[in-house]
Amino acid sequence: MRRMLALSYGQKLFALATVPLILAAASIAILVAVQSRQLANQEIATLERQLIAAKKAELKNYISIARTAFYDVYGPALPDDEAAKLKVTQILSAMIYGQDGFFFVYDYEGNNLVSPRQTELIGRNWLGLRDVNGTPVVDELLRIARFGGGYHSYDWPKPSTGETARMVAYVVGLQDWRWAIGTGIFIDDVLEGVASARAATEARVRRTFLWIGAITVGALLLVFGSGLFINIRERRLADAKLKALTQRIFDTQEEERGRVARELHDSISQILVAVRYALELAARRVRSGDARASETITGAMDGLNGAIQEVRRISRDLRPGVLDDLGLGPALQTLTDDFARRTGIETEFETVVFRNRLDKDAKIALYRIAQEALTNIERHSGATRVTLEAFGHKSGATLRIRDNGCGMAEGSDNHNPGLGLRNMQERMDRLGGALRILSTSDGTLIEAKVPLSHMLPPEKPMKVPAQ
């Protein structure tokens, strides 16, 4: 589980790019599907209502035609005129239309009087008849007829095929004869059309899903491909930068080794050679009884003291002990004093007491930047005055070095100082700080800022135990 959760930077970046895309695509797909289904259902329901309304209007017209056909017989007849009743049943039995259209007649007791396409129903009582879904048929038709007329839907066998289909019937009542006269029309074609429309809608929704999925997959492949390309490119750039950084480290090490070697050769080695010659001279004088032997030994001791001082100076340049013991302020003070004494350049140092509030990395970085800056000033600037300031503030700490030299004007030796400024910049980058360099013909300003995160909290006062 931990391995699964421990994602690399590239995997996190890919997840950050793909997860919102997938969620957005899924949300769009769901929204499109829901809206499409709702709109299609509304349109299909409207179409179904319109088609059924047209069928109902057609049924009403059929009943009007039938009433017109037998009205001359029914109008003057009495309620018990059997001859008129027979005449009307004959007229209605002859009125068939289409493949399945016919008129039916039931008396109010439930007896079937007319059913030309299903003659097996004639003469039988059908009260209590229900369709395959349990919907009352004859009872409901009689109820509607008693109240004047209306529509009723139920499942009924089609005369042409014998298969059960949905029927919409319209029935009216002949109250004088207590008859229910009606006709029906099968709407299976309407239902099939509606079902086909719904299937087409679902197919369109599925195609939309597929298109959205294909677009999402294409986008993911594009993100993956571009991320892979960027990752490979960034890796190559990182490798190139790493190689350049490694080379700079090697160059810096070689430069430092060369400097230490030169100082050992130019100062300590020569001093030690002079001491050896002095000791050899003192030995000869001692053997010969020369009284000047003690003077020669004293000179050799002075030379050894000088060598010891040089060793201490080189050691201090490599790693000043005062930086760890007393803090950044005293270390910079010692550095500027040695610089002024060695170069003769007028140097001024201003600081606010840090009380060791900078962490170790920040102190070393600021000290090395000051050391590198003073070395560049000594070698390239030709300055006669240097000011160095170090102070803390609410945003962190700042080191500012200013000189009145020739600056980094183009064409001068200091225009491209090389490793020095790059080392300064890299030290600030590692600390998350900022390095600013302003150079004119009147001098150069180097300012290094360390963020507040490298300032240590104040030390708590020690509690003195009660006596």
N, C-alpha and C positions, 0 to 999 in steps of 0.2 A: 504494500500500500504506500509506503514512504517513497519507493522508487517511482510509483505512478504519480505521486504528488510533486516529486522533485523534477519540475520541468526546466528545460534549458531556456536561455533567453530567446532563442529563435522559436521554440515551441510556444512560449508565452506570447510572443509577438504574433505568431500565426493564429493562436487561439483568440487573441484580442481582435484580430481582423476578421476571423471567420465566424465566431459565435454571434456577434451582432448581425452579420449578414444572414446567417441561417435563421435567426429569430425573426428578422425583418421579412425574409422570404416566406417563412412559415406563417407569420401574421398576415401577410398580404394574401397568401393562398387561402387561408381560412376565411378571411374577410371577403375575398372574391367569391369563394364557394357559397358562403352564407348569403351574400347579397344576390348572387346569381340564382340560387335556389328560391329565395324569397320572391324575387321578381318573376321568375318562371312560374312558380306556384300561383302567384297572383294572376299572371296572364292566362295560365291554363284554367284556373278556376273561373275566370271571367269568360273564357271561351266555352267552357263546359256549361256555364249558366246560360250563355247566349244560345248555344245549340239546343239545349233542353227547352229553353223558352220558345225557340222556333218550333220544336216538336210539339210543345203544348199548344201553341197557337194553331198548328196544323190540325191537332186533334179537335180543338174547339170548332174549327171550320168543318171537319167531317161530321160532327154532331149536328151542326147547323144545317148541313146538306141533308142529313138523315131526317131531321125534324121537318124540313121542307117537303121531303118525299112522302111522309105519312101524315102530314098535318091535316090534309083534307079528309082523311079517314078518322083520325083521332079527335078532331075538333068537334064534330056534331054527335059523336058516339056517346052513349050512356056508359056508366061504370060497369054494367053487366052485359054489354054488347059483345057476345062471344064472336060473332061474325067479324066485327070490326077488329077485334084483337087478333083473330086469325089472319086477317088481311095485313095488319101491321107486321106480324111476325114473318109473313111471307116476303113482304117488301124488304125488311131488314135482313133476312137470310140471303136475299139476292144481292145485297150491297156488299160486295167484297172488293178489295183493292190491293194492288201490289202482290207480293208473295205471301205475306202473313197478315195483311190487314183485314179486319172483319168487325162486325158489330155484335155485341152480346146483350142479352136481356135476362134479368132475374126478377122474380116477383119478391115482394118484401118478406116472404116466408123462406127465401133462399133457394127456390126451385129455378132451375135454368130453363128458359123458354126458347132462347135463340143462341146457337153457337155453330155457324155454318162450317167452319174449318175444323172444329173438334166436336163432331156430332155425338160422341159418346157422353158428353156432358148433359145433353138435352133430356129433360124429364126427371132429373135427379136433384135431390136437395143437397146443397153444398155449404150449409152453415157450418162454421168451425173449420173450414178449409184454410190451411196455412201453406206458405211456400217453403222452400228448402231451408230458408233462414229463420223460419218460425214467424214470419210476418203474416197477420190475418189478411185474407184476400176478400172473400165474399162478404163477410161481416162488415169490413171497413167500407166496401163499395156501397152496401145498403145504407150504412150510417150516413155517408156523404150524400147519397141520393135523397134521403129523407129531409136533409137540410138544404136541398135545392140543387146541389151539384159541386163538383170539384175534381181534384187530381189525386191519384194514388199510385205509388210505385211499389213494385214487387217483382219477384222472379217467376217466370212462366215459360213452359215449353213452347218453342217456336214450331208452328204447324209445318213449316217447310222442311225442317231438319230434325225435329224432336229434341234438340238440345235446349237446355234451360238458359235463358238470357234475361236481362233486365228489361222490364216493361214499364212504361208510363201510361196509365189509363185515365180517361176523362169520362165521368159518369154524371148523368142528370136523372131527375126523378119525374115520372109521370104520376102525379099524386092522385089523379082520378082513378087510374087503374092500379095504383100501388105497384108500379114497375120501376126498375132501375135499368136505364138504357145507357150503354157506353161503348167505347171503342178504345183500343190501345195501340201503341206503337213501340216497337223494340228499339232500345237505344244502345245496343251492343256496339254498333258502328261508332257512336259518339264516345263510348267508354274506351274502345280500342284506339280511337284517334287521340284521346286524352292520354292514355297509357303510352302511346307512341311518342307523344310530345314530351311526356315526363322522361321517357328513356333517352330521347334526343338531348334533353336538358342535362341529364346525368352524364351522358357521353361528352357533352361540351364541357361540363365541370371537370370531368376526368382529364380531358385534353388540356384544359387550362392548368390543372395540377401538374400534368406532365411537362407543359411548357415552362411553368414556373420552376419546376424541379430541374429541367434541363438548363434554364438560364442560371439558376443557383449553382448547379454543378460547374457550368462554364465559368461563372464568376469565381468559384472556389479554386478551380484549376488556374485561372488567371492570377488570383492572389497567391496561390502556392507557387506558380511559376515565377512571378515577379519577386516573391519573397525568397525563393531559391536563388534567383539571379542576384538579388541584392545581397543575400547572405554570402554567396560565393565571392561577389565583388568586395564586400566588406572584409571577408576573411583574407582575400589577397592584399587589400590595403593594410589590414592589421598586420599581416605577415611582413609586408614591406616596411611598415612603421616599426615593427619589432626588430627587424634586421637593422634598420637605421639606428634605432635606439641602442641595440646591442653594440653596433659599431661605434656609436658615440661614447658608450660606456668604456669600450676598449680604448678609444682615443683619449678619453679623460684619464683612465688609469695610466696609460703610457705617458701622457703629459705630466701627471702627478709624479710618476716614477722618475721621469726625466728631471723634473724640478728638484726632487729630493736628491737625486744622484748628483745634479750640478751643485747643489748647496753642500752636499757632503764632500764633493771633490774640491770646490772652490774655497770652502771655509774650513771645515773640520779637518779634511785631509791635509791641507797646507799647514794648519796650526799644529797638528800632530807631528808632521815632518819637522817643523821648526823645533818642537819640543824634543824630538829624538836627537836632532843635531845639538841642541843645547845640553841635553843629558850626556851625549858622547863627549862634548867639550868639557863638561864638568868632571866626567870620569878621568879624562886625561890630566886635567889640572889637579885632581885629587892625587893621582899617582905621582905626579911631578912635584907635589907639595906646594902648588901655586895657591896663594891666598885668595885669588879671585874665584875659586871653585864655588864658594857659598853664594856669591853674586850670580853666577851662572845658573845654579840650582834654583835660586829665587826667580829668575827669568823664566826658567822652564815651568815652575809652578804657576806663574802668571799665565803662561800659554795654556796650561791644562785648565785653569779656571775659565779662560776664554772659550776653550773647546766645550767645556761643560755648559756654558751659557748658550753656545750655538746649538748644542743638542737640545737644550730646553726650549730654545726658540723654535726649532724645527718641530719638536714634539707638540708645542703649543699651537703651531700652525695646522698640524695634522688633526689634533683634537685638544682644544683648550680646556684644561681642567677647571678653570674659573667659571666656564659656562655651566657646568654641572653643580659646582659648589656654591657660587654666589648668584648665578642667574645671567640673563641676557644683558642687562645694563652694564655691570662691571666688565663682562667679556668684551662688549663693544668699546668700552672706555679703554681697556688695555689694547685692543686692536688699533684704535685710532692713535693712541699715544705711540705705539711702536711704529705705525705708519708715518707719523709726523717726525719722529726721531730718525727714521731710516731715510726718508725722502727729502726732508727739509720743507715740505709743503705745509703751509699754515692750515691747521685742522681744528675744527670746533665740533664738539659733541654735546648734544642736548637730549635729555631723557627725563621721563617721569618714572618714579620707582615702580617696578612691576611686582615686586615681592614674590617672584617666582610663580606668577599666575599663568604663564604660558606653558603649554605642555611641551614635552621633550622634542617632538617632531617640529613644532613651530619655532622653538628656540634655535635648533640646529639650522633650519632653513633660513631664518632671518640672518643668523650669524654668517652662514656661507654666502648669502647674497651680498652682505656688506663686504665680506672678504674679497669676493669676486669683483665687486664694483671698485673697491680701492685698488685692486691689482690692475684693472683696466685703466683707471685714472693714472696710475703710476706709469704704465707702459705707453699709453696712446694719447692722453688728453692734453698734456702740457699745461695742466692747471697749476695755479699758484695758491688757490684757496679751496678748501673742501668743508662742507657742512653736513653733519650726519645727525638725524633726529630719530628717536624711537619713543613711541608713546602708545598707551592704550586708550580706548574710547568705548562708547556703548555698542559699537558694531564689531569690535575686535581689537586688533593691534596694527600699527602702521610703522614701517621703516622707510625713511626718506633720506636720500643721498643726493647732494647737489654740489656741482663744481663749476668753475668759471673757465673751463678749458675750451678747446676748439670744437667740441661736440662731435656728432657723427655725420658731418657734412659729406656729401658724395665726393669721392676722390680721395678722402683722407684714409689713414690707416685704420681708423676706428669705425668706418662705415659698415663693415661686415665683421664684427669681432669674433664670430664663430661660436665655439662651444660655450663661452662664458654666458652670454645672454640666453642661449637655449637652456643651459642648466638652471638659470634663474627662473625661466618660465616654467620648466618642468617641475621645479620644487613647489612653485605656487599652484600649479595644476594639481599636484598630489594632495595639497592641503585644501583645495577648493577655494583658494584665494585669488588675488588679482595682481598683475604686474603691469605698471604703466611706465613708459619711457618717453620723455620729451627731450628732444635734442635740437639745439640751434647753434649758430656760430658763436654765441655768447656762453655756451655751457650746456650741461646735460643734467636732467633730473630723473632719478630712478626712484620709483615709489612702489613698495610691496605692501599689500594689505592681507592680513590673516583674518578669517572670519571668527565670529564670537564662539563658535563651537570648539575652538582650540584654546579658549581661556578657561583655566581651572577655577572652581568655586573657591571662595575665601576659606582659609583654614579655620576650624572651630577652636576657640581658646581652650587650653587645657584646664581641666578642673583640678584645683589644688585640694587634696584631702584635708579634712578638718583635723586640727591638732587636738 
